[in-house]
Amino acid sequence: MFKLSDPEKTAHVQVALPRTRAEALAVRMEEEIIRAGMAPGDWVGTLDEIRAQTGLARATVSEAVRLLRERGILEIRPGRGGGLFIAPPNPVVRLRHTLLTVRDTPATVLDAIALREALEELINRDAARHRSQTDIADLKRLLSGLQRALKTPEAFMRANWALHERIAEISPNVMASAVYKGTLGYLSSSSAEFRTDDPAADGYWSGRYRIHEALVRAIINGNENAVVEAVRQHNTAV
């Protein structure tokens, strides 16, 4: 079984934006899997063993494992000799691993931003073409969460990542969606802390909210011209 590194000694795990304990554990486990060079089919261990290593509650460990299963990183095999294993590879996992392994390369944050911006129009136009009533309801809910988080920059950014990830999930272009969500994950874990004593800060966050509001409205209405304009504003109003 792989051993989880001490997070205080792990260079990659320096996340400015607060995560839940389960999310933080999922990040640690994924990075340790990559660092250890584990291959599909390798045995990771059991929930109880991970709980013993981390000292975290069973519910927290179970949620972290659920997140890793959803990302296609782990699979559970029942019965004797069962437990947690590295899942068979798929394009989404390879893309995520590529992004995680370039974190120490110079200018990767700028590279990730450029890649994300290059995909914004494709992802959002796809969302306008293919959104369902369920998608619309989710986007409205996430936009409301973004508005509620206006006074707290860290919470606003978490809500922002969640909104963009949900938009990407609407796209039928699996590869583009995977790359886009990979850049979101990279940027969310590489974001710097935000100053809250800047007198212009309130205007900045309010402006960002209005841009996202226009983007969501354009997607809901299926208005691709409005999507393109909202994306232009989103990418330039930094």
Secondary structure as UniProt FT lines:
FT   HELIX           7..9
FT   TURN            11..12
FT   HELIX           21..35
FT   TURN            36..37
FT   TURN            40..41
FT   STRAND          43..45
FT   HELIX           47..54
FT   HELIX           58..70
FT   TURN            71..72
FT   STRAND          74..77
FT   TURN            80..81
FT   STRAND          83..86
FT   HELIX           91..101
FT   TURN            102..104
FT   TURN            106..107
FT   HELIX           108..130
FT   HELIX           133..148
FT   TURN            149..151
FT   HELIX           153..170
FT   HELIX           174..190
FT   TURN            199..200
FT   HELIX           201..221
FT   HELIX           224..236
//
